[in-house]
Every structure is written in C-alpha cells, then in structure tokens.
Amino acid sequence: MAAAPVEEVCLPAVTRVLVPIDFSPSSRAALEYAIFVAGKHGADLDVLHVWEPPGYVGPDTLALLPVGSGQPGWEQTRNEVQREVDHFLAKAAARPRSVSVRVEAGEPSDAILGIAREGADLIVMGTHGRTGLSRLLIGSVAEAVLRRSTCPVLTLRVASRAPRESVPL
C-alpha cells in the first residue's frame, strides 16, 4: 500500500502576540504561554490589562476610578502588570523580541480588539470557563473576542487542581 502524499501547509508568520491579562489564574497561564510562543517565533509581545470603569460614578465609587495615564494609580496598575510579566520572563527558555505593557480603560473586549487591530498576528487569552446562567449574566470577554477578532485567538482555561470528591446521593 502506497503512502498518502503529504500536503504542505503554510501558516502565517507570527510577529506580534497580544495577551490580555486580568491577574486570574487563566490569564497567568495565557501570559506564560504567550511568552513561550513569542519567544519561539522571535515575535514582539504586547501585554494588555484593561480596567473597566463602573457604570455609575458617584461619591461611593470615586475612589475606585483610576486617574489618567501617568498618574500614581495608573502607574501602580501598570507596575503590577510589569511585575507579572517579569516573573514569567525570568522563567522563560526563549524571550520575545520585545515586550510592551499597556494599561487601558474601557470595555475589555473592545479594548482588546482595538489593540489587536494595531498589528497583532495572534491573541492568547485566558478564559474562566463559566457555563450556564453565570455565563449568560456575566458575559464572556473571550467569547466576544473570538467572535469579532480578525486574527487567530488561542484561549486557555486552567482546570481546578482540587481533586473532585464523590458526593453520595
């Protein structure tokens, strides 16, 4: 029996990887994987944290509002993101060509897609894996990005490491 011919597949080059993070376990896994992918491809890495302002702004929420770019609250958030990046870069076998850190205010999926339009070849992001009513009520940033992105999106979900116990019925 003759071997089937192998069809050559041409994949697009990965030169810029975007990874949005929210400090959740799944976004940390996405950051680690994005560093790996960008390092293997010699690509640039853009790390993005999006802060979503509250819908209501009153005296009880004013303390939650970040100040404009360059102000102490904004810089503190950017520094937290930079610490996350540095932590994973220190463990990386291959480093990205360059790394940039951005903090933006806005609706997360819109901000992610807007930054991706600036030249991302790949978006790597975590997903919380919610299902059912909680997903319907809360919505899914990852799903919105998947539906509207013009570049490939790789999603990662971190499974719970706690062993499942059987519950007698």
N, C-alpha and C positions, 0 to 999 in steps of 0.2 A: 504494500500500500504506500503510495507516494505521500510525502509530507505536503501539507497545505501551504501555499505561498504565504509569506508574512507580509502584511500590509504595513507600510511605513506611515506613522502618524506624526504630523508636525504640530507641536504645541507652541503657542505664543510665548515669547520671551517674557520672563518676569524681571522687571527692572525697578518696580516700586510696589511695596507691600504696605497696605494700610491696616492697622489693628486698633480698633476702638476698645478702650478698657473702662470698666466701672468698679474695679477692685474686688469683684466677685471671684470665687474660685474658677469659674469657667472662663472669665476674661483673663485671669492669670495664666491659665493653660493656653489660651489663644495667643497671649503675648509670648510665651515661651516657644510655641510652635512657629509664630511669625518670625521670631529672631532666627530660628533654625532655617526656615525657608529662605529668608532674605540672605542669610549667610551662605547657604548652599548655592544660591544664584548670583551672589555678588550684587545684590539689589539694595536699593535705599529702603529704609523702614520709617514709616510715619506712624507715631503712636498718638492716638487721639483720646481725650477724655471730654465728654460732653456733659455740661451741667445744665439741667432743665429747671428753669425758673418756676416758682409756684404760680398757679393760675390767679391766685388772689394775693394782692400786696396790700397789707395793712400794718398797723403798729406791731401786731404779733408776729409778722413774717419779715419785717425789715432786717432783722439780724441775720436771716438766712440768705439774703441776697449777696452775691459776690460783687465786689467792686470792680470797676473797669480794669482792663488789661494794664498791667504794670503796677497795680495797687497791691497792698500786702495780702489780702485774702486771695486774690487771683494768683499771686506768686506762690503762696503757700500750697494751693492746689497743684500748680504746675510742679513744684518741688516734690510733692508726694508722688506724682506720676513719674518724675525723673528717677526717684529712688526705686520705684518698681522696675523701671527699665534697667537701671544699673545693676540691680540684684540679679536679673535674669541674664544680662550681658556677661556678667562675671562668670557664669556657669557655661556659657555658650562655647561650643567647639569651633564654630566659624562665625565671624562677626559680619553684620551687614556692612555695605559700602559706607553708608552714613545713616544716622539716626536723628530724627527730629521729633520733638514733643510739642503737642498743641493742646490747649485747653480752650474750648468754645462753649458759649452759652446758646441754648436753643433746644428745639425738639430733637432728640437723639438721632432718629433715622434720617431726618432731613439734613442734619449737620454731617453725618457720616457720608451720605450720598453726595453732598456738596463738596466735601474734601476729596472724595474718590474721583469726582469729575476733574480734579486738578492733575490727573495723570496716574492714578493707581491702576496697576495691572491685576491686582488680587486684593481682596478684603478677607482677612482672617478674624473671625469674631466668635466669642463665646455665646452660648445660649443657655438659658436657665432650664429649659426642658419642661416648662409648665404645660399642663394639659387641661382640658375640660373648662370649667367655669372660670378658674383663675386666669387662664389664658385669654378667654373672651373678655373678661372685665379689665384686665391689666393691659392686654395687647402684647405684641411681641415686636421688639425692635429688630431682632434678627429676621423675623418673617417679612417685615416691611422692607428691609434692606435687600433680602433675597428677591422679593417680587419686583423691586424697582431698579436694581443695580444694572449697569451696562457692562460691568466686568465680573469675572468669576468671584463667587463668595464661598469660602470654606468655613463651616461652623463646627464648633467643638462644644460638647457638653460633658461636664465632669460627673461621672456616676458617684453616687454616695458610697463611701468606703465602709460605712457601718454595715455589719452583717445583718441580713434580714432574719428576723426571728419568726418562727411559725406561731401563729395565734390559733389556739383551739377554738373551734366553732361550736 
